[in-house]
C-alpha cells in the first residue's frame, strides 16, 4: 500500500509476512491486529517476511491508517 509503514520498511508486493513482533501471522488482518494490540503508534515492529528468493526480517514503524 503506497505510503504505508510496511512500504516504508521495505515490504514488497509479493512478500508474505509470516510473523509480526515475534508472533505468527497468517493474514494481513492478523498483522494489523498484532500491531494495534501490542504497539503504540510510532513504535518499531519487527516483521518476518518470506520472499520468493529469500527469508528475512524488516522493521516497520506502527502508524495510523492512511485515508
ZIJONOR-V606661 format. One record per backbone hydrogen bond with DSSP energy under -1.0 kcal/mol. NH is the residue of the N-H (numbers start at 1). CO is the residue of the C=O. If there is no record, write none. Layout:
# ZIJONOR-V606661
nh & co
NH & CO
NH & CO
This chain:
# ZIJONOR-V606661
nh & co
4 & 1
8 & 4
9 & 5
10 & 7
11 & 6
15 & 12
16 & 50
18 & 48
19 & 48
20 & 23
21 & 46
23 & 20
25 & 18
31 & 27
32 & 28
33 & 29
34 & 30
35 & 31
36 & 32
37 & 33
38 & 34
39 & 35
42 & 62
43 & 40
45 & 60
47 & 58
48 & 19
49 & 56
50 & 16
51 & 54
56 & 49
58 & 47
60 & 45
62 & 43
